[in-house]
């Protein structure tokens, strides 16, 4: 039995919290979040901000009356600036929560880069998989022990039955051999007793033959 198997059994039977062992279901999202790279998102937000700033700069330039660039780009800049601000706020909130999670597992936030984050998700995924594997191994072991116990019970029952039949056979053999004891007993006592015992024995034999 491995340490992981013991842990699974302790949580299930002692703590009575089998729900804590369903990490493979609760953490199924890990496969998706592993593809999310915070550094890339932050970099892309910075690029978008730069492009938007360029649009705002171009929209501030004087243009000929027939040039409708400023007329078209200014509403776009206003809408995009709001959307980008919302996106940046959500990203910062998500990054802050992830940093708290990362630190909560004892990881060094100062070394939190793309490679470290990928390893972090891999460790969590492996842990969830190992919990599920240990639970399956415990079930297989319990079934194996159940079958062994059942086999031992059947073996003990057969042995008990065999011993019972043997005792019965030994008892019958002893009863059949007791005719010598009866003969010896018939010869004991005085003459009248011996004659009476022999006659009684013959009568009993005739009754058994009938």
N, C-alpha and C positions, 0 to 999 in steps of 0.2 A: 504494500500500500504506500503510495507516494504522499508527500506533504500536502499536495493539492487535493488529493482524494480525501485526506483527513479533514482538511479545511472545509470542503464541500459537505462532508458528513456532519461536521460540527455545526455549520450554519443551518443545515436542514433539520437535524434531529435535536440538537441542544438549544440553539437559538430559536428554533421554530420559525425561520424566515426563508422559506424556499424561494420567495419572490426576489431575494437578493442574488440568486443564482441565475437569473434570466438576463444576464448581461449581453448574451448574443443577440437578444431581441431589442433590448433598450439601446444598445450601442451599434445597431445595424447601420446607423447613419454615418459611422466612422469612415466607411468605404467611400462615401461621397465627400466628406469634409477633408479627407486626405488630399484631394485634388485642389483644394482652396489654398492659395499661396498668399499670405498677407502682404509680403513684400511686393508682389506683383500688383495687387490691388492698390496698395498705397502709391506705387510708382505710376499706375494708370490714372489715378485721381490727380496726381501732380501734373501729368501730361495734359489732361483735360482742362485743368485750371490754366495752364500755360496757353493752350489753344483759345480758350475763352478770353483770356487777357488780350491776346493778339486781335481777336474779333472786336473787342471793345476799343482797342487803340485805332483800328482801321475805321471804326464807326465814328470816331471823334474827328476825323479829318474832313476838311472842306472839299466838297465835290461839285461838279457842274450840276445845274438844275435838272438836266435830263438823266443824270445818274441816280438810279433808285437804290443803290447799295445801302446807304445809311437808313433809308426808309424801311427796308426789308430786314436788315441785320439787327437793328436796335431792339425790336420786339423779341427776336430770337435770343439775343444776349440776355435780356431780362428773364425770360423763361428758363433758359439754360443755367443761368446763375443760381436760380432758386432750386432747380433740380439737383445741381451739383452740390449745393450746400446741404441739401437733405441727404444725399448719398454719402457725403463726407461725415455727417453727424452719425449716421447709422454704422458706417465703417468704424469710426472711433469707438462707438459703444460696443460693437462686437469685439474689437481688438482688446478693449479694456476687460470685458468679461472673460475672454480667452486667456488673457494674461493672469487673471485671478485663478482660473482653473489650472493653468500651467504651474503657477507657484504653489497651488494647493496640493499638487502631487509631488512637491519637493524639488521641482526643477528650478534651475538657475535662470531667472528672467534676463539677466545681463547677457546670457549666451543664447538667447532665444532668436535663432535665425531659421531660415527655411529648412535646412538640414535637420536641425534639432527638433523642429516642430514635426517633421515627417517621422523621425524616430519615436517621438512621443506618441503619435497616433498609432504607429506600428506596435508599440509595447502594450497600449490599451487593447488593441485588437487581438493580439496574441494572448493576453490575459483572459479576455472574454472567451476565446476559443478553447483555452486550456481548462477553464471552469466547466464549459460544456462537455469537453472530453472526459474530465475527471468524473462528472456526474454520470456519464454513460458507463465508464469503467466500474463505478460503484454499483450500478444496477446489474451489470454483468457478473460482478463478484457476488452480489447478494443472491442472484439466481443460481450461480454455481454452488454456493454454500447450502442453499435450499435443497438442491438436488442431492448433494452429498449427505445432508441430514436425512433426507427421505430414504436414500439408499441404505444408510446405517440402520434406520428404523426397520426397514424391511428385512435386513440381514439379521437384526436382533430378534425379530418376530419368527423368522425361519428357524433360528437356533433354539429359541424357546419351545417351538412346536416340536422340533426334533428331540430335544431333551425330554419333553413330556411323553412322546411316543416311546422313547427308550425306557423311561421309568415304568411305563405301562407294560412293556414287553418283559422287563426284569421282574415285575410283580407277577406276571402270568407264569414265567418259568419257575419262580419260587413256589407258586401254588401247585404246579404239576409235579414238582420234585418232592412235595410234602407227603407223598404216599409212603415214603420210607419212614418219615417221622410218625405217620399214623400207624405203620406196622410196628415200629419200636414202642409206640405208646400202647398198642394193643397187647404187647407181650408183658407189659408192666402190670403189677398187682398180683392178686391171688388167682387160682385156677378159674373160679367162677367169673371173675372180672375179665380175664383173658378171653374166655368163651363168649361172653356177652359182647365184648368189643369186636371180635372177629365177625360175629353174626350181624352186628350193626353195620360193619363195613361192607359185608356182602349185600345187605338190603339196599344200602345206598348206591352201590354199583349197579344193581338191577334197575333201580329207579332212573339212573343217568342213562342207561342203555335204552329205556323206553322213551 
